[in-house]
Amino acid sequence: MNPETPRRTAIVLDRSGSMEGAPIRQARKAIEACLATLTENDSFALIAFNDSVESMSPALLSGTRTNRDKARGFLDHVDARVEPNWPRDSSRPHACSMAVATC
């Protein structure tokens, strides 16, 4: 990919109960690092999911400083959610679950 070519990036964050504690903090930190690389020519989407999906915006946003700051605000309010009636197995190791796709 040519470094001059604008990037279109979708960042998807798992906020299920298994992400509670350190895993969600690590994922937020990684997302913030991704956001820091965006330029005004790039566009991005930020999506959080567990048993439901929440998108920061219905469409891709330009990578302006203002939109990246809004994304950080969105991330500040994304917490791991334990789904009702979902068995919690504390013996399972936790994984950091986040996906980034750039087109």
mmCIF file of the C-alpha atoms, coordinates in Angstrom:
data_MODEL
# 
_entry.id   MODEL 
# 
loop_
_atom_site.group_PDB 
_atom_site.id 
_atom_site.type_symbol 
_atom_site.label_atom_id 
_atom_site.label_alt_id 
_atom_site.label_comp_id 
_atom_site.label_asym_id 
_atom_site.label_entity_id 
_atom_site.label_seq_id 
_atom_site.pdbx_PDB_ins_code 
_atom_site.Cartn_x 
_atom_site.Cartn_y 
_atom_site.Cartn_z 
_atom_site.occupancy 
_atom_site.B_iso_or_equiv 
_atom_site.pdbx_formal_charge 
_atom_site.auth_seq_id 
_atom_site.auth_comp_id 
_atom_site.auth_asym_id 
_atom_site.auth_atom_id 
_atom_site.pdbx_PDB_model_num 
ATOM 1   C CA . MET A 1 1   ? 0.000   0.000   0.000  1.00 0.00 ? 1   MET A CA 1 
ATOM 2   C CA . ASN A 1 2   ? 1.280   3.431   -0.924 1.00 0.00 ? 2   ASN A CA 1 
ATOM 3   C CA . PRO A 1 3   ? 1.810   5.479   2.293  1.00 0.00 ? 3   PRO A CA 1 
ATOM 4   C CA . GLU A 1 4   ? 0.069   8.398   0.565  1.00 0.00 ? 4   GLU A CA 1 
ATOM 5   C CA . THR A 1 5   ? -3.111  6.365   -0.016 1.00 0.00 ? 5   THR A CA 1 
ATOM 6   C CA . PRO A 1 6   ? -5.852  7.195   2.513  1.00 0.00 ? 6   PRO A CA 1 
ATOM 7   C CA . ARG A 1 7   ? -6.709  4.267   4.763  1.00 0.00 ? 7   ARG A CA 1 
ATOM 8   C CA . ARG A 1 8   ? -10.210 3.088   5.683  1.00 0.00 ? 8   ARG A CA 1 
ATOM 9   C CA . THR A 1 9   ? -10.006 1.317   9.019  1.00 0.00 ? 9   THR A CA 1 
ATOM 10  C CA . ALA A 1 10  ? -12.619 -0.531  11.072 1.00 0.00 ? 10  ALA A CA 1 
ATOM 11  C CA . ILE A 1 11  ? -11.711 -1.225  14.691 1.00 0.00 ? 11  ILE A CA 1 
ATOM 12  C CA . VAL A 1 12  ? -13.870 -3.810  16.470 1.00 0.00 ? 12  VAL A CA 1 
ATOM 13  C CA . LEU A 1 13  ? -13.613 -4.294  20.234 1.00 0.00 ? 13  LEU A CA 1 
ATOM 14  C CA . ASP A 1 14  ? -14.972 -7.269  22.175 1.00 0.00 ? 14  ASP A CA 1 
ATOM 15  C CA . ARG A 1 15  ? -16.540 -5.961  25.382 1.00 0.00 ? 15  ARG A CA 1 
ATOM 16  C CA . SER A 1 16  ? -17.902 -9.279  26.641 1.00 0.00 ? 16  SER A CA 1 
ATOM 17  C CA . GLY A 1 17  ? -17.382 -10.325 30.245 1.00 0.00 ? 17  GLY A CA 1 
ATOM 18  C CA . SER A 1 18  ? -14.205 -12.228 29.390 1.00 0.00 ? 18  SER A CA 1 
ATOM 19  C CA . MET A 1 19  ? -12.579 -8.874  28.633 1.00 0.00 ? 19  MET A CA 1 
ATOM 20  C CA . GLU A 1 20  ? -13.043 -7.596  32.191 1.00 0.00 ? 20  GLU A CA 1 
ATOM 21  C CA . GLY A 1 21  ? -10.010 -5.973  33.829 1.00 0.00 ? 21  GLY A CA 1 
ATOM 22  C CA . ALA A 1 22  ? -6.594  -6.018  32.158 1.00 0.00 ? 22  ALA A CA 1 
ATOM 23  C CA . PRO A 1 23  ? -7.752  -7.403  28.777 1.00 0.00 ? 23  PRO A CA 1 
ATOM 24  C CA . ILE A 1 24  ? -10.081 -4.479  28.040 1.00 0.00 ? 24  ILE A CA 1 
ATOM 25  C CA . ARG A 1 25  ? -7.506  -1.972  29.285 1.00 0.00 ? 25  ARG A CA 1 
ATOM 26  C CA . GLN A 1 26  ? -4.903  -3.511  26.955 1.00 0.00 ? 26  GLN A CA 1 
ATOM 27  C CA . ALA A 1 27  ? -7.329  -3.471  24.031 1.00 0.00 ? 27  ALA A CA 1 
ATOM 28  C CA . ARG A 1 28  ? -8.196  0.208   24.666 1.00 0.00 ? 28  ARG A CA 1 
ATOM 29  C CA . LYS A 1 29  ? -4.491  1.056   24.762 1.00 0.00 ? 29  LYS A CA 1 
ATOM 30  C CA . ALA A 1 30  ? -3.894  -0.760  21.454 1.00 0.00 ? 30  ALA A CA 1 
ATOM 31  C CA . ILE A 1 31  ? -6.850  1.043   19.858 1.00 0.00 ? 31  ILE A CA 1 
ATOM 32  C CA . GLU A 1 32  ? -5.528  4.399   21.043 1.00 0.00 ? 32  GLU A CA 1 
ATOM 33  C CA . ALA A 1 33  ? -2.203  3.562   19.371 1.00 0.00 ? 33  ALA A CA 1 
ATOM 34  C CA . CYS A 1 34  ? -4.066  2.761   16.131 1.00 0.00 ? 34  CYS A CA 1 
ATOM 35  C CA . LEU A 1 35  ? -6.008  6.017   16.333 1.00 0.00 ? 35  LEU A CA 1 
ATOM 36  C CA . ALA A 1 36  ? -2.772  7.959   16.795 1.00 0.00 ? 36  ALA A CA 1 
ATOM 37  C CA . THR A 1 37  ? -1.526  6.753   13.404 1.00 0.00 ? 37  THR A CA 1 
ATOM 38  C CA . LEU A 1 38  ? -4.541  8.098   11.486 1.00 0.00 ? 38  LEU A CA 1 
ATOM 39  C CA . THR A 1 39  ? -4.296  11.247  9.411  1.00 0.00 ? 39  THR A CA 1 
ATOM 40  C CA . GLU A 1 40  ? -7.042  13.616  8.278  1.00 0.00 ? 40  GLU A CA 1 
ATOM 41  C CA . ASN A 1 41  ? -7.052  11.807  4.919  1.00 0.00 ? 41  ASN A CA 1 
ATOM 42  C CA . ASP A 1 42  ? -7.846  8.474   6.574  1.00 0.00 ? 42  ASP A CA 1 
ATOM 43  C CA . SER A 1 43  ? -11.273 7.333   7.734  1.00 0.00 ? 43  SER A CA 1 
ATOM 44  C CA . PHE A 1 44  ? -12.251 4.961   10.515 1.00 0.00 ? 44  PHE A CA 1 
ATOM 45  C CA . ALA A 1 45  ? -15.059 3.255   12.378 1.00 0.00 ? 45  ALA A CA 1 
ATOM 46  C CA . LEU A 1 46  ? -15.044 2.128   15.991 1.00 0.00 ? 46  LEU A CA 1 
ATOM 47  C CA . ILE A 1 47  ? -17.385 -0.683  17.022 1.00 0.00 ? 47  ILE A CA 1 
ATOM 48  C CA . ALA A 1 48  ? -17.857 -2.413  20.384 1.00 0.00 ? 48  ALA A CA 1 
ATOM 49  C CA . PHE A 1 49  ? -19.735 -5.674  20.777 1.00 0.00 ? 49  PHE A CA 1 
ATOM 50  C CA . ASN A 1 50  ? -20.837 -8.314  23.217 1.00 0.00 ? 50  ASN A CA 1 
ATOM 51  C CA . ASP A 1 51  ? -24.358 -9.703  22.845 1.00 0.00 ? 51  ASP A CA 1 
ATOM 52  C CA . SER A 1 52  ? -25.179 -6.411  21.108 1.00 0.00 ? 52  SER A CA 1 
ATOM 53  C CA . VAL A 1 53  ? -23.283 -4.038  18.833 1.00 0.00 ? 53  VAL A CA 1 
ATOM 54  C CA . GLU A 1 54  ? -22.580 -0.354  19.456 1.00 0.00 ? 54  GLU A CA 1 
ATOM 55  C CA . SER A 1 55  ? -20.973 1.806   16.807 1.00 0.00 ? 55  SER A CA 1 
ATOM 56  C CA . MET A 1 56  ? -19.422 5.174   17.506 1.00 0.00 ? 56  MET A CA 1 
ATOM 57  C CA . SER A 1 57  ? -20.927 6.466   14.274 1.00 0.00 ? 57  SER A CA 1 
ATOM 58  C CA . PRO A 1 58  ? -23.239 5.079   11.580 1.00 0.00 ? 58  PRO A CA 1 
ATOM 59  C CA . ALA A 1 59  ? -20.621 5.889   8.925  1.00 0.00 ? 59  ALA A CA 1 
ATOM 60  C CA . LEU A 1 60  ? -16.850 6.095   8.605  1.00 0.00 ? 60  LEU A CA 1 
ATOM 61  C CA . LEU A 1 61  ? -15.381 9.235   10.166 1.00 0.00 ? 61  LEU A CA 1 
ATOM 62  C CA . SER A 1 62  ? -12.417 11.189  8.880  1.00 0.00 ? 62  SER A CA 1 
ATOM 63  C CA . GLY A 1 63  ? -9.265  10.815  10.941 1.00 0.00 ? 63  GLY A CA 1 
ATOM 64  C CA . THR A 1 64  ? -9.290  14.396  12.196 1.00 0.00 ? 64  THR A CA 1 
ATOM 65  C CA . ARG A 1 65  ? -8.000  15.181  15.656 1.00 0.00 ? 65  ARG A CA 1 
ATOM 66  C CA . THR A 1 66  ? -11.566 16.023  16.715 1.00 0.00 ? 66  THR A CA 1 
ATOM 67  C CA . ASN A 1 67  ? -12.911 12.639  15.590 1.00 0.00 ? 67  ASN A CA 1 
ATOM 68  C CA . ARG A 1 68  ? -9.994  10.780  17.155 1.00 0.00 ? 68  ARG A CA 1 
ATOM 69  C CA . ASP A 1 69  ? -10.679 12.612  20.438 1.00 0.00 ? 69  ASP A CA 1 
ATOM 70  C CA . LYS A 1 70  ? -14.355 11.597  20.159 1.00 0.00 ? 70  LYS A CA 1 
ATOM 71  C CA . ALA A 1 71  ? -13.220 8.008   19.632 1.00 0.00 ? 71  ALA A CA 1 
ATOM 72  C CA . ARG A 1 72  ? -11.152 8.180   22.816 1.00 0.00 ? 72  ARG A CA 1 
ATOM 73  C CA . GLY A 1 73  ? -14.244 9.455   24.641 1.00 0.00 ? 73  GLY A CA 1 
ATOM 74  C CA . PHE A 1 74  ? -16.263 6.560   23.226 1.00 0.00 ? 74  PHE A CA 1 
ATOM 75  C CA . LEU A 1 75  ? -13.565 4.125   24.404 1.00 0.00 ? 75  LEU A CA 1 
ATOM 76  C CA . ASP A 1 76  ? -13.624 5.622   27.909 1.00 0.00 ? 76  ASP A CA 1 
ATOM 77  C CA . HIS A 1 77  ? -17.228 4.418   28.236 1.00 0.00 ? 77  HIS A CA 1 
ATOM 78  C CA . VAL A 1 78  ? -16.721 0.920   26.815 1.00 0.00 ? 78  VAL A CA 1 
ATOM 79  C CA . ASP A 1 79  ? -16.512 -1.546  29.677 1.00 0.00 ? 79  ASP A CA 1 
ATOM 80  C CA . ALA A 1 80  ? -16.604 -5.314  29.758 1.00 0.00 ? 80  ALA A CA 1 
ATOM 81  C CA . ARG A 1 81  ? -20.165 -6.494  30.248 1.00 0.00 ? 81  ARG A CA 1 
ATOM 82  C CA . VAL A 1 82  ? -21.103 -9.757  31.830 1.00 0.00 ? 82  VAL A CA 1 
ATOM 83  C CA . GLU A 1 83  ? -24.165 -10.994 30.016 1.00 0.00 ? 83  GLU A CA 1 
ATOM 84  C CA . PRO A 1 84  ? -27.037 -12.140 32.231 1.00 0.00 ? 84  PRO A CA 1 
ATOM 85  C CA . ASN A 1 85  ? -27.301 -15.926 32.479 1.00 0.00 ? 85  ASN A CA 1 
ATOM 86  C CA . TRP A 1 86  ? -23.882 -16.332 30.836 1.00 0.00 ? 86  TRP A CA 1 
ATOM 87  C CA . PRO A 1 87  ? -21.705 -18.784 32.769 1.00 0.00 ? 87  PRO A CA 1 
ATOM 88  C CA . ARG A 1 88  ? -18.475 -17.287 34.033 1.00 0.00 ? 88  ARG A CA 1 
ATOM 89  C CA . ASP A 1 89  ? -15.565 -19.649 34.129 1.00 0.00 ? 89  ASP A CA 1 
ATOM 90  C CA . SER A 1 90  ? -12.843 -17.967 36.127 1.00 0.00 ? 90  SER A CA 1 
ATOM 91  C CA . SER A 1 91  ? -10.461 -20.840 35.380 1.00 0.00 ? 91  SER A CA 1 
ATOM 92  C CA . ARG A 1 92  ? -10.257 -19.865 31.688 1.00 0.00 ? 92  ARG A CA 1 
ATOM 93  C CA . PRO A 1 93  ? -7.421  -17.548 30.708 1.00 0.00 ? 93  PRO A CA 1 
ATOM 94  C CA . HIS A 1 94  ? -8.505  -14.158 29.492 1.00 0.00 ? 94  HIS A CA 1 
ATOM 95  C CA . ALA A 1 95  ? -7.675  -13.036 25.984 1.00 0.00 ? 95  ALA A CA 1 
ATOM 96  C CA . CYS A 1 96  ? -7.413  -9.583  24.536 1.00 0.00 ? 96  CYS A CA 1 
ATOM 97  C CA . SER A 1 97  ? -9.927  -9.529  21.700 1.00 0.00 ? 97  SER A CA 1 
ATOM 98  C CA . MET A 1 98  ? -9.770  -6.751  19.181 1.00 0.00 ? 98  MET A CA 1 
ATOM 99  C CA . ALA A 1 99  ? -9.735  -6.704  15.416 1.00 0.00 ? 99  ALA A CA 1 
ATOM 100 C CA . VAL A 1 100 ? -8.489  -4.057  13.035 1.00 0.00 ? 100 VAL A CA 1 
ATOM 101 C CA . ALA A 1 101 ? -9.147  -4.159  9.293  1.00 0.00 ? 101 ALA A CA 1 
ATOM 102 C CA . THR A 1 102 ? -7.675  -1.609  6.938  1.00 0.00 ? 102 THR A CA 1 
ATOM 103 C CA . CYS A 1 103 ? -8.743  -1.281  3.320  1.00 0.00 ? 103 CYS A CA 1 
# 
